[in-house]
Amino acid sequence: MSTSPQMKTPMGAKYGVINKATGRSGLTPVDSLFPVDLKKPTGKALQDRKLDRRMEDYQRANLYGFTTRELVELDAITSRNLKTPNISNNILPVMGKDRWEIQPDTQYGRTGSYPIGKGYSGDWNVRNPIVWAAIQPSLRLASRMLMNFHLLPWFDALLLGDTHPVDANRRPALLPNEKPLNLRTMHIRREKGSNVRSSFQTATERDDYFAQMCIAPTALELSFNKSSENALNGVPYSGSEPSSNAHAEAYFDPNLKPPIFRLYMNISNIEPLLNSNLTDAERLNGQWYVANTIVHEMMHLIKFVRKRYDSDENYRTMTGEPYFEDEIISELGFSMENAVFGGIPEIFGETSLRYGDNDSAPHLGHWLTLPYPSIAYALGGGSNTPILTDPPSINYQNFFPIKVTTIEDAHQEEFWDVAVRQFGFKALHTRSLKAGAIVHVKDQSNNSNPRRHTMSDNAASLIFPANAVTPIPTPEELLSMTPLERASSNYARRLVQSAKYEEDYIEDVTKVLSEAKKIVSAIASDTTGTVPYQTRQHLTTAIKYHLKARTSLILSEATDGIEYTDRRARLLRWNKNVRTFIRGLDPADSTGPQELYDLERARMSLSHPQNTATEAAELATLQHAISLLQTNQHFSCHEACTAIIEDKGRSNSIEAGARIARAALSQVRTLLARTEDLDTASKILVRTTRDPDLRDLKQIPEQWQATVGNWITAVRELSVNQQEERRANFNKAALAVTADVNMSGM
């Protein structure tokens, strides 16, 4: 019997569906495997397990060996709410609204603007309000980057640096009858002088270039294009041509009338930004990548302007673009990105997830690829200059997930006003390069399988040398600092501390998953249905690292001023699965082993009784049972409380509450049964609070103290009631005995 298709999940609707029966995307995070009992999965559970493995295989194949869940743990993917972007600078005139193409230039073969389609009205044109609203944040961010480029020595080299012929020993051998090319290198200026004066000169030169790009004959015009066709004439690419699937294309041909000086933006990168259902991270990722693309192409365009106006004939007649110092590839856009970010940002699944039917899928996240330049960039083609032979080409690439907070910060005024202003563009280098994948490049279509690895040093230690990160300043030092110096000192210390906690968290989570896999493997290979001692040891070790991960996460949150909701949710789900497994091992233990109480305190510290969805839902089941008690529906209340108590994944505190409610059911339960429930609830609360008198709640996270305090009050009141009931029963029994004695004496 076939299974009917299900409605697509939110990720399925945006990224495509891997299984029609579930409606789930192949990129949906799959929770780490952890058994809920000692039985091997069968039936639906087995099918679900197989689908999860299929999804993880799909993710690893498209994400350099990572799963989406692992990228969530690394905070490279998140669904949490991010800070609202607040950069407020104007858009530079060179990319303002009046610089965009209104009507296509049909003399080159284009027949009209591209309709948006897919349920959106109008064409790809900035006069279309939805298009302008989608691209405006990226233009503002690109402008902010360019406004600060006077701080980038690489940019100074592009505008003002000297160029030299490429040394003969770096050039590849010429083919027969091949004429030597005018290949040149560009260099950072080394002359003595004030950095402030140099930066001012760079800023002035930058502004002059942008002014030239606003007037003929080098007036820039921006427009949109499809990656599948030539932007000038609309002719489809064959698929093997270098510009096919390019994120953007820059053109300058001074021989045409009028000269062509244009920047075409690939609509597949902007189309996701029309979607109103994006997560904060998806939207900021898209805006950030489009901004980077614009700045990338601007470097090519600036080179065009310099070649037209430079007084040096060697520069004007140079072949292609200059090589930056000892780089072996002449690609100014990528060279700039390497100088700005410490590597080249690349979209998750760029070559496999965002083309074809999914070409308008949102930007799920980004890699930082390094080192640059590796042979992979040279094999991409598209350059009319050769690959130099010295230094030797690098035949591998590392792929490190970029933290969402890096993207988030780039949209904040404070980041540019404090971090970039004080530390330059090193502040844009990604935060933590702890976990990554390495791929060995063999040729353009034949690479080695990704191999996961870690780096021993995080990016923060590379960005900020030891003498740049001092201990907390003394009051005297603070008084002597300017506001910018104080803000910069705080920023640097916070970033380095954050990187440490980040690495601790990732390391602890990795160890948790390692121990969990050992337990799954032991159960799969066991034929007796028992739990060997070694498996219990793995469980104990996994819980230990779970508790450490909890601590690292909370410290990281306190340092960053962020609540990592995705990480909390995953730790809470893992916590519940472990509770379920433990209760399957010791079903006869009335209050449970100590591990349950360690897990309970971790659960409380990671959650809020009202604001955490899973915990609020569990609490709601107890509140429903209590409402049945309050409306005298005693049998229904008893059933509801019993269901809570029999749920192996229950939290200890909720069990205590359910037992307290059952202890109040004097209409339908014996005093003995109610006393046992109250006694068990009291023991659970004592072990949870670590206070035999149930008076000190310091061990309970603040957000749970009121809830636990209410249950303790209920225990005391019911205990008094039960004592009075026992006393009344005793007196009643005593009267009955007295009556019997009197009767027998008659």
N, C-alpha and C positions, 0 to 999 in steps of 0.2 A: 504494500500500500504506500503510495507516494505521500510525502509530507507537504502540506500546503505552504506556500511562501508566507513569511511573516513580514509585518511592517518593518521597514528599515530602522535600525537604531540611529541616533544622531551621527555617530561616526560612519555608519554604513551609508547614510544619505550623502555624506561629504566625501568619503574616500572610496566608495564602492563596496560591494558585498561579496564576501568569500563563500557564504553559505546561505542560500535563499531560505532554507527552513528556519534559520535563526534571525536573518536580517542583519547579522553582525558584519562589521568590516574586518578584513584580515589584519588590520592594525589595532584592533581593540586589545587593550592590555589584558593579559591572562594572569590571574593570580598564581603565585608560586604554589607548586603542588605540596599539599600536606594531607596525609590521610586523616579521615575522621573516625576510622575504626580499623580493626585488624583484618577485615575482610577485603579480598581483592575485588576491584570494581567489576560489576556485571551489568548487563542490560543498558538502560539509559545512562547510568553513571559511567559505564565503559565507553559508550558512544560520545558522551560529553568530553571524557578524557582524551579520546582520539582526536576530536575536533580541536580541543585546546592545543594538542601537540602539533596538529596540522597548521594551526594559526601561528604558533611559535616558530615552526620551520619556515613558514612564509615570511615572517618578520625577520628572521635571521638572514634569509636569502636576500632581502631588500635593504637591510640596515646594518650591513657589515658585521654580521654575527651577533648583533644586539637584539633583544626583544623589546617591544614597546614598554613592558613593565619595567625592565631594567633602565630604560631611558626616563621613565617617570621617577624611579628611585634616584637617578642622577639629576633630577629637576631640569632635564632638557625638554620634557613634555609635561604639561600641567593643565588642569582644568580649573584651577583656583582663580579667584578674582585677583587681578593685578592692579598696581597703582595706576590711576588715570593719568595719561600723558599730559604734561603741563608745559612743554617747551612752547614758547610764545613768540619766537622770532618771526620776522617777516620772511616770505619766500623771496629769494634773490631775483632781481629783474630778469636775469638771463634765462630763468625757467618759469617766469610768471605767466599768467593766463594769456597775455597778448602775444607770447612767443610760440603758442601752439597752433598747429595747422587747423584751419577751419574747413577749407575745401581741398581735397586731394589734387595734386598737380597732375592733370591727366596727360600732359605732353610726354610723360615717361611710361605711359601704359596703364596706370591705375584708372579704374572706372568709377570709383566712388568710395565713400567711407564704409567701414565695416559695421553692419548691424550687430548689436549686442546679442540679441536672441536669448534663449534659455529663460524666457519669462520676463526679461527686462525690456523696457521700451527705449527706442531711440538708437543712435549710432555711437560708436567710439569717438567721441568728440568732447572737448572740455566745455563746450557750451551746453552739453547735456548735464544737468545738475547732479545726477547720480554718479556720473563719471568724475566730475570735478571733486565731489565730496569724497570719492574713494581714493583719489590720487593725491589730494592736497596734503594729508599728513606726511606722506613720503617726501613730497617736495620741500616741506618745512624741515624735515629731519635732514635731508640731503643738503639743504642750505646751511643748517647749523654745522654740519660736518665741514663744509667748504669754508665757512666763516672762521673756522679754527685751524685751517690747514697751514696758516703761517707758522704754526708751532711744529710742523712736520718737516724735518730736514729733507726727506725725500722730495717733498713738493718744492722746496727751495731749489733742489737740483733740477727739477723739471723746468722751472721758470727761468732760473738765473745761473744754474750750474754750467761749468765748462763741459765741452764734449771733446773726445779724443778718438782718433781712429782705433778700431779694434786691433789689438796686437796680432801680428801674423801667426804667432804660435797658438792662438786661440781659434783661428779660423779653420773650417774644414777645407780639405783639399779641393781645388777647382776641377771641374770636369773639363775634358778637351773642348777647346773653343769657347769656354765660358769666361766672360769678362768679370774682373773683380768688382765687387759691390762696394759702395760707399757706406760701410758699416761703422757706427760710432757708439761710444759709451758715454753716459752722462754721469756726473759726479757731484757729490755734496761739496759745497764750497768750504775750503779749509783755511781761508785767510783769517788773520787775527782780527779781533774786534768784538764789540758787545753783541751778545745774543739778542738783546732787546732791539738794537739797531738793525740787525740782520732780519729779525722777525718783522719789524716795521717795513723794511724794504720788500720782503716777500709779500706782505699783505698789500702793499701799494701795487706791486706788479700783478698780483692776482686780480685786483679790482680793475686794473687796466685791461687785462685779458678779457674779463667778463664784459667790460664796456665795449670792446671790439666785437664781441659776439652778439651785441645788440644792434649793430649798424652794418650796412652793406659795405663790402661784398662778403664779409664773413658773418653776417647775421644768422644766428642759429634759429632753426625752426624745429620744434618737437612734434612728434606724432606717434601714432600707434600702428603696429603691424602684427601679422600672424607669423609665428615662427616657422610655419611650413611653406612660406612663399617669400619671394624677393620683395623687400619693402618698397623699392622704387617702382617696379613695373607690375607687381602682383603675380608674376610667373611662379608656379609652384617649384620648390626645390626637389631635387631627385632623392634626397634623403642622405646622400653621401657627401653633399657639399658642406664646406666648413661652417657656413652661417646657419645651416638648418638647425632648428631648436635653440637658437641663440636667445639669451634673455633680452638683449637689445642690440641695435646696430647703429654705428655712427658713419656718416657719409660726408666726404668733402671732395668735390671735383671742381676746381677753379676753371676748367676749360669749357664747362657747359654754360649756357646763357638762359637764365641767370645761373650763377654758380650754385651747386648743391652743397649745403652745409646743414645737415639734419641729424637728429637723434630720434630713432624709432624705438618705442618701447613695446616689448612683447606683451600682448593683452592677456596671455595665460597667467602671468604673474599678478596682474591687477584685477582680473575678473573675480578671484575669491574675495576681494575686499568689498565687492558689491553685496555679499551675503550678510544679512543681518543676524544670522544664527551662529556666528563664529564665537569661539571662546576668546577671552582676552589675549591669551598667548598666541592663538592662531592669527588674530588681527595684528598684534604688534610684530609677530614674526614676518608677516607679509609686508607690512609697512617698512620694516627695517631692511628687508631684502630688496624691495623696489628702490629704496633710497640708496643702498649700496650700489645697485646696478646703475642708477643715474650718475653717481659720483664716478664710478668705474668708466663710463663712457665719456664723461667730461674730461678725463685725462687724455683720451685720444683726441678729443676736439681741441683741447689746449695745444697739443702738439701740432695739429693742423695750422692753428693760428701762428704759432711760433715759426713754423717752417715757411709761412708766407711772408712774415715781416722781419725775421731775424737778419741782422746785418752780416752774419757769418755765412758766406756762400756754401761752405761745407755742410752747415746745418740745413740750409734750404734745399740742397741737392742730396741730402742723406737718403739712403734706401730704407724705406719703412720707418720704424721707430728706433730710438736709441736703446741700448742695453743699459740697465742700471748697474753700474760698477762691475762686480764680478758675476752677475747673473748670466746664464747661458741662453736665455730666451728674451726676445725683445717684445714684451707685451706690457704696455704701461699700465693698463687697468689692473691686471693681476699683481704687478709689481707694487702698485700703490696699496692694494688690499693687504698684501703681505706686510708692508710698512705700517699700516694702520692697525691691523688686527693680530699681527704675529703669525699669520697663516692666511688661507683663503677660505672664507665661509662658503659652504655648499648646502643646498637644501636636502633634508632627509628624503631619500628615494628619488632624487632628481632624475635619474636616468631610467627608473623603472616604475615609479608610482605616480608621476605627474604628467604623463604623456598618453596619447591615445584618448580613450574615453574619460580618463581622469586628468586631462590637461589643465583643468581649472580647480583641482583639489586644493584646499588650503595648505599653507606652509606649516607642516606639523612641527618642524624644528630644524636645527642647523648643526652641521659638523664644522669644526675648524680643521682644515686639511693642511698638513705640513710634513716635511719641510717644503718650502718653495724656493726655486723651481725644481720639481721632480720631472722625470721624463714623461709622466702622464700628461702634463700640460703641453709639452712639445708635440706629443703624438696626436693631440687634438686638432692640429692643423690650423690653417687660416692665416698664417703669417707668411710674408714674402721675404723674410730674413731667415738665415740658417740657424740651426742649433750649434752653439759654439762648443768646442771640444775641451776647453779648460775653464773652470775645474770640471772633472768628470761628472757626467750626468748621474742623478740619484734615481735608483730604480725601485723605490718604494714610496708609499704614502702612509701617513698616520691619519686616522680619523678620530677626532675627539669631540664628543657632544658638547655643544655650547649651552651653558645654563640659561634658563629663561630670564633670570635676574639680570644677566648681561644685556639682553635685549630691552628689558623693562627699564633699566637705568638710562639707556641711551635716549629714552623719551622723557627724561626728567631734567628740569632746569638745574637742580643742585649738582647733578653729575657733570654737566658742562661748566658750570660756574666754579665748582670746587675741584673735582678730580682732574678733568682735562686741563683746566687752567693751571693747576699746580704741577701735575705729573706728565702733561702732554698726552700723546696718543697711546702711550703704554697703558693708560687706564682703560683703554678699550680692548686690550688683550684679554682673552677669555679667562674666567676666574680660576677654574681648577682643571688641570689636565691630568687627572688621576687615572681615569679609565679610558681606554681607546682601543682601536683596532689597527692593525698594520696589514697592508696589501702590497705584495711585490708585483711590479708592473713588468710584464714580459713583452707585450706589444699592445696595439690599440684595442684588440678584442680578446686578449688572452692574459688574464691576471691570476695570481694565486688566490686561493680562498682566504678570506680575512682571518687573521689570528689575533685574538684578544690579548691585550697586555696592559700593564700599568706603568706609570712613570713614578720615579721615586720622589721627585720634587713637584710641588704645585706651582701654578702660574704666579701666585702672589709673591713667592720668594724670588721669582725672576723679574717681576715688575718693580718691586720695591727692594733695593739692596738693604743689607742689615743696618747700615747707618741711616737709612731713610725712615726706619720704623723704630722709634724709641719707646721706652716704657711710658706709662701715663705721665704727662708733664706735671711738674710740681706747681703749686700755686704761684710761685715767683716766675716760673717759666711761662705760665699761662698769661700772667699780667704783661709780660714783655712781648707777647705774640700779637700780631695783627689778627683781625677776624678771619682772614683767609688762611693764615698759618694755623690758627686753632682748628678751623674746619678741616684743613688738609691733614693735620696730625690725627684727628679723630677718624677721618676717612681711612687713612692708611692702616691704622691699628685695627679698625673694625674689619677691613678687608682681609688682612692676614689672619686674624682670629677666626673669621668666618671660614676661610679656606681650611684651617686646621679642623674645625668641627665638621666641615663637609667631608673631609677625608675620613675622619673617625666614623661618621655615620655610614658612608659607603662601605668601608671595611667591615663594620659590624654586620650590616645587612648581608653582605656577601658570605660571611661566615654562618649566619643564620640559615641561608639558603643551602649552603653546602651540607650542614648537618641534617636539614630536612630531606635532602635528596638521599642521604644515607639511610634514613628511616624508611622512605618509600622503597628503596632498593631492598632493604631487609625484609619488608613485608611481602614484596613481590616474589622473593626467593624462598620464603618460609612455607613449609607445608604442614606445620603442626598447629598453627593458629595461636601460638603463644608468643610472648615478647621476650626475646633474649636480653640478657643483661646489657650487652653492647648497645642495643637499640635504646634502652633506657638512658644509657650514658649520652648517646647522641641527642636525646630529647633534653636532658639536663643542660648540655652544652648549648643547644639551640636557644633555649630559654635565657641562658646567661647572656648570649649575644643580642637577643631581642631586647633585654633590659638595658644593655649598653647602647643599642641603637636608639632606644627611646630617649636616653639621657643626652646623647649626642645631638639628636634632632631638636630637643628643647633648648639646648645651649645655642645651637645654630640659629633657631628662630629668635631667641632673645638678642643675639648679636645682630642679625639681619633686620629685625623688626618686621618679620614676615611669619605668618602661620602657613606652613607647607601642608595644605589640606589633603593633597593626594597621598603624600607620604604617611600622614596620620591615618588615613582611611585604610591603606594597605597594612600598616602595622596592626590596626584594630581587627581587620579580617583575619590576619594570621593568628593573632591572639585568640580569637574565638575558635578557630580550627584546632588550635593546640588544646584549648579547654575541652573541646568535644572529645579529642583523642584521649586525653588524660582520664576523663570520666569513664571512658570505655575500658580503661585498664583497671580502675579501682571502683567498680560500681557499688561496692558494699561500704565504702568509706563515707560516713554520714556528712562530714564537713569538708572532706577533700584533703589531698596532700598539700604540703607547703607551696609547691609550685603554683597552685591555683591562686594563692594569695599574693605571690609575687606578680603573677599575671594580672590580678585584679587591680593592684596599685598602679601597674603600668597602664592598664585600660583607663583608669580614672584620670591619670595625668595627661592622657592623649585625647580626652573627650570632655564634653560638656553635657549634662543631663538634658538640656533643652536644645542646644545648638548643633549637636552632632547627630546626624540623621539616624544612624544605626542604633545609637544608645537611646535617643528619644523614642524610637519605635519600640524598643524593648521596654522602656519605662511606661510607654502608653499601654502595653498589655497588662502591666500591673495596675495602672490607674483604672483601666476598665474593670478589672477584678474588684478593686476597692469600691467602685461605683455600684457594682452589683451587691456588695455587702451593705452599702449605705441605703440601698433601696429594698433591703430585706429579701433579695433573691439569693438565698443562702446556698441552695444546691448548685446554681449556675456559678456562683462565686467559688465554691469548692472545686468545680471542674476547671475553671479558668486558672486558679492558683496551682492546682495539681499539674496542669499542662506546662506551666512555667517551670515548676520544680523538676519535671521529667525531661525537660529540654537539656541535652548534654552540653549545648553551647552557651547555656545561661551564664550570666555574670553572678558572682557570689552575692553582691549587694542586692540584686533583684531577687535572688532566691530567698535572702533574708526577709525582704519585704513580702514575698508571697507566703512564706511560712508565718509571718506575723498576722497577715490577713486570715489565714486558715485558723490560726490560734484564737481568732475572735468569733469563730462560727459555733457558738454555744448551742445553737438551735439544732444543728445537724451532726455535731461531732462530740465524742466523749471528752471528758476532762483530761483523761490520760493522753489521748491522741493530741489534744490541743497543747498540753503541757510539753509533750515531746517536740512539737513544732516550735514552741516558744524557746525551749532550751536550745534546740539546734540553731535557731535564728540568733540567739544571744551569743553562742559560741562562734558563729560566723562573724558577727560584728566585733567580738573581742579580738579574733585573729586578724581581722581587716584593720582595725584601729591600733592594734598592738597595745591595748590598754585594758587590763582585766576589770577595771571599774567603769569602763565605758564613759569616761568623763573628758578625756583628752583626744581631740580630733586633729592634732598637729600632723599626724601621719597621713591624713586624708587630704587630697588636693582641694584647694579652697572652693572650687566650683561644685564639689560634691559634698561639702560639709553640711549644708542645710538639709540635703536629702537624707544623708546618713544620720544626722542629728534627729530628724523627725522619726526615723525608725527606732532609734534608741529610746526616744520618749515613749513611743508606742509599746516597746518591750517593757519598760518600767510600769506603765499604766496597766497593761495586760497581766503583768506579773502580780501586781497588787490585786487586780480583779480575781485572778485565779486563786490567790491565797485566801481571799474572802470567800470564794466559792468553795474551796476545800474546807475552810472553817465552817461555813454553813452546812456543807455536806457532813462534816464531822459531828456538828451539833445535832443535825437531823438524825444521823445514825445513832448518836448517843441517846437521844430521846426515844428512838425506836427500841434500843436495847433496854432502857429503863422501863419502858412500857411493857416489854416482854417479861422483864423480871417481876414487875408488879402483878402482871397477869398470872405468872406461874406461882406467886405466893398467895393467891386468893384461894 
